[in-house]
Every structure is written in structure tokens, then in C-alpha cells.
Amino acid sequence: MSEYDVIIIGGGPAGLTAALYTGRARLKTLLLEKIAPGGQAAVAWTIENYPGFPEGIGGPELMDRFKKQVEKYGLEIKSGEVVKINVPSEDELSKGEPEKVIKTEKEEYKTIALIVATGTRPRKLEVPGEERLIGKGVSYCATCDGPLFKNRKVVVVGGGDTAVKEALFLSKFAEKTTLIHRRDQLRAGKIIEEQALSNPKLEFLLNSVVTEILGETEVQGVRVRNLGTGEDSTLEIKGVFVHIGTLPNTGFLKGVVEMDKKGFIITDENMETSVKGIYACGDVRKKLLRQVVTACGEGATAGFAAGQYVGKWKGG
């Protein structure tokens, strides 16, 4: 079983920043990523609010820069999905055995400190037709799939920053993009909202919800209900892009650390969880704002705090 000073689960902005700090501290660090480093930021077509890039920067380019920077310090990166974590008992700690055991589908690792930066996954609509048509017109990533809908009519479901940004991106390809939101006004930042409202290729159905996605082998339309009048209508479209929030990737931590009712991890100001030596940072934390810049700050704190914890046990 391979042993490390620090293991980081998740390779988005938070995990990579944490790795930068542990790497510079010369700690033996392993980063476990289910797919590839970068996280959700790697599929953002442009990031306009990350400091230092007044013209904005593409998500893939920014995350590639992150990855190249941390690799300078000898970070080891492996693919694997963590399925279970075993933490030391009080008796083991009293004997000077602080190692946690991290289990993936195929391997096991030991580490003194653990940093969880597993981020979130898209929340689904949970309406008829959605599961059947995922990948056949139903998508949760406009940046990934938007170009496939050139000159077609699509809808975006949601009203926050992500939904409106994705609608703006889709307007570059689609014939018409209709944004459907359950409230009577958008929840996006004012600048993004202004851009959307002034875009002639965007239409808005507010105070409305999608109740069904139509089509057998591909999306043919959506059924929409107006929450004010109760009236149902049908839109003939070819793509449905869902952006109604996210769910934390914390299933493997159930019963290990304290979480809120939604499954987001609760930490203190040093990013430490209810278990000594386990830290959490980025979108997986319970917090107010989920952005690349906040993920980086939390990753830096978690990496630094983890280093102090390792030093305590190794006599550093």
C-alpha cells in the first residue's frame, strides 16, 4: 500500500491550488481525480471574474496553467474514484498512527492528511423523458455540446449565473435559445443579466417550469407549465440544457465527516472538517459563494493547514 503525506481527492481549482501549497512545502502528495484534472472550470467557455485576466480567459486554458504549475513541484496524479475512507481510531491516534486509508475501485493508499475537493455534479430536473434522452438532446454542459446544435432551437432551464452564461454561449450556435426559469426574475449577476436581456437571439419564459421532455430517440420538444396561470404549452426544440443547481460529490464520506442536509461538508476557518487531519475546499464545502477564485483561496488554506498537520506528526 502506497503511503503519502497528503492525498487530495479532486483536481479542480481547489484541489490543484491545495497541491501547489503542499508541493511547495515538499510534502509527498497524491492527487486522485475521477476523470481528468480541471473540474467543472475546465469546461467553462470563458471565465470573466478571475483576477489578473481583464479580458477573461477560457476555462480549459486556465486549468491547463494550473496543472502545469503544480507539476513543477512533483505532484503525482492518478485516476480513480474513491469509494471509501477509513479514519484512525482514538486508540490508533494515541499510539501515533494518524494515517487514513483511502480506497478506490482498484487500489488503497495511506495518508496522514486528506484534502477533499470533489466539487459538485449537476442537479437533474427529475421529469419524464430526462433520463431516456440524456446524450440525445438533454445536456448539462452547453460548452461541451452547444456546437452540436447549430441553427437549431434549444432551451436552457435555470436562472442563475451558470444558466444565463450557458444561454449566452448557446446563442452563438443555436437559431433561438429560450431560457426557462421558475421565478419571475433572473438570479444572475447584473452584468451577465444585462448581456442576456440585450441579446436578440435569447427569449425568456419566466415563472415557468419544464414538466416533461418529449421524444423517443431524440429530443423533440418540452412541455412547459406557467406557474402563475397553470397553463401548459409545448415548445418544439432539439436541445435541453439543464442548469438548476448542483449536488455535492460526498457520497463516499457519509458517516465520516459532518455535513449539512444537502451533503455539503462543514468546515472551520482552516478548512478542517469534524475529523482531525481531513480538510475540504472548493464547491464541496457548505458556503455562500462557489467560484474559481473562492475555490483557490480555500485550496491554499487547506494545503497550508494540511502541511501543518503533517508536520505535527512527523516532527516538522
N, C-alpha and C positions, 0 to 999 in steps of 0.2 A: 504494500500500500504506500503510495507516494505521499510525502509529508511536505507541508508548506507553512510559512509564517502567516500568510494571508491568502484566503481564497475569496474571489469576487464572483458572484453569480449575476450575470447580466453585463452586456457590453455596449450599452447606450452611453450618452453623455455622462451620466453619473458614475457608472462603472469604470469608464475609461479615465475619468478625472481621478477617481479614487486610486486607480492603478498607477497614474502618474505620480501621485504622492507616495505610495508605498514603494514604487520602483526607485524614486529618488532617495528614499530612505534605505535603499539596499536591502529591502526585505524580499525574501523569496516568495513571489506572488504568482498565483494561477488565476486566470480569468476563464470562467466557464460560460459559454454562450450557446444557446439552443440552435441558432441558425448561423448568423454572422455578425461581427461587431458593427455597431452603428445604431441599433434600436430603431424606434419609430422616426427619429430625426433623420435617418438615412434615406427615408422615402419622402421627406418633405421637399417639395419642388423649390421653395425658397424660404429662407429664414431672415426676417427683416428686423428682428429686435435683439439680435445677439451683438453685444458691444464690439466695436472695432471694425464693423463691416457696414459703413454708411449706405452702400448700395445694395445691401443684402448679400446673401451667399446661399448657394444650393446646399440642401441637406447632405447629399452624398459627398460633396467636396469637403464640407466642414468635418464630417465624421471620418473621412479618409485622413485629414490632417491630424485629428485626434489620435487615430490609430498609429500613424507614423511617429508621432511624438512619443507615445508611451513605449513603442517597440525599441526606442533608443536605450531604454533602461532595462532591457532583458525580460520584459513581460512574456510569460508563457500563456498562450491562448489555446484552449481545446474546445471542441464541440461536444455538447452533451446536455441532456435535460436532467436537472436534479429532481429526484423523486422522493428523497427522504434525508433528514438531518438528525443525527443523534448528538445530544449535548452531554457533557460530563456531569456526573452526579456531584453532590456536595462532598461526598467521601473522596471521589477522584480528585476534585479540586484541592481538597485538604492535603492530598498526597503529592500535589504539584503536577497534576495531569490535566491541563486545561484543553486538550485537543478535542475538537468537534470532528465527527465523521460525516463526510458529505458523500451521498450515494447517488450516482447517475444510473442510467439503464444498464450500463456495462462495467463501470469502474467505481472504486471507492477511493477517497482521499482523506487525509488528516490535515487539520489546520488549527493553529492557535486562535486566530481571529477570522471572523467571517463577515463579509460585507454583502448585503442583499441589495441588488439594483436591478430587479427583474421587470420593472415597468408595469405596463398595463396592456390589455387587449381590448379590441372594440366591443362595445355593448351591442347586442343584436335587437332587432325590432320585436322578435318573437311573434310574427304574424304569419298566417297561412301563405305558403309559397316561398318564403325566405330561404329555408334550408334547402329545398329542392333546387333552387335556382342560383345558389352560391357558385360563382365562377361561370355562370351562364347569363350574366347581366346584373347580378347582385354583387356588389363590391363594397369593401370597407377602406379602399385606398384609391383615391382619384389619381394621385401621382403615378401609381402603378398601372392602372387600367384605363385612365382617361383617353389616351391616344387611340384606343380601340373603338371609340365611339364618335369618330369624326363624322360630322354632318348628320348626327342622329339626335333625337330628343332624349334627354335624361332628367332625372330628378335627384336632388340631394335632400336627405332627411336630417334635420337638425338646425340649430340657430346660433350656436356658439362660434368662437373664433375658427376652430378647425373646419366646421361645416361651411362657413362663409368663404374661407380661404380655398377650400376644395371646389366650391361652386365657381369662384373666380378662375381657378385653373381650368376647370372643365369648359368654361366659356371660350377658351382658346380653340377648342376642338368641336364641341357639340353645336348642333344647329340652334338648339334652345335648351337652357338649363332652368328648371323650376325648383326653387328651394321651398321645402315644406317644413313648417315649424309649428309646434303645438301652442306656442304663446302668441300674443298679439303684437309682439315686437322682438327684434333680434337681440341676442345676448353677446354679440361680438363687440370688440373694441371699436371706438368711434371711427378711427381712420379706415379700418377694414370695412365697416358698415357703409361708410361714405363711398368707398370704391365700388362696393356691390350695388348700391342703390343707383349709382350713375352708369352702371354697365347695361347697355341696351339689350344684351343677349341673356340677361337674367330676369326671371319673373319670380314672384313671391306668393305663396299660399300660406298666410299666417292663420293662427287659431285653427289649425287643421292637422290631422294625423293620417298616416297610411294604415289601412286596416287589412289590406291583402295585396300581395304581389301576384300578378296574373301571368300565365304562360305555362306550358308543359315542359318544353325542352329549352326554351329561352324566354327572357322577359319580354312580354308583350304590352304590359301596362300595369298601372297601380289603381287600387280603389282608395279613394280619399274621403274622409268624413270631416265636415266643418263642425267644430266643437260648439260653435255658437248656435247654429240652426239645426244641427243634427242631420243635415242633408248629405247624401252620398253622391259622389261623382266618380267618373273614370277618366284617367289620363292615359293616352296611348303613347308609350315611351319604350325605349330599348335598354335603358340602364338605370339602376337604382343604387345610389351611393349613400351608405348609412353612416352618419356621424352624430350619434346621440349620447356620447359619453364613453367611458371606459370602465373596465373591471380590473382589479389588481391581480397580478400573477403570483399568488401567495398560497395556492393550494398545498404545496409541499411543506408549508410552515404551520399548518393547522395543529394547534396544541403545543407548539414550540415557543412562539413569542406572542405577546399581546397585540391584538388587532382590534379595529373598530368593527361595527356591524357589517360594513361593506367589504371587509377584508384588507383594508389598508393598514400598514404597520405603524404602530405608535412608538415614537422615539423621544428621547430627551434632546436638549440643545446640542449635544455632541453626537447625535445620530445613533446613540446606543439604544438598543431595544430593551425589553424586560429581562433579557438574558445577557449576562456579562460576556463581553467579547463578541457579541453579534450586533452588527450595525446595519442600518438601512438608509438608503438615499435615493433621490430621484422620485419619479412618479408613483412608485410603490408605497411611499410614505403618506400618512394622513397629514394633509397640509392645505394651504389656501391656493397656491399658485403652482401650476405644473408647466414649466417652460424649460428650455435648454439651459438658460442662464442660472435658474434656481437649482437645477439638477447638478450643474458643475460646482456650485458653491457647497452643496450638500456632500457631493462626492469628495471634495477637498477636505471637508471636516471629517467625514467618515474615514478617509485614508489616513489622515493625521492621527485621529483618535485610535484607530486600529494599531498604528505603529507604536503608540504609547503603551497600549495593552500588551503587545508582543514584547516590548522592552521590559515591562514589569516581570514577565515570566522568564525571560531569557537573561535577565540581569543587566539589560542595556541602560 
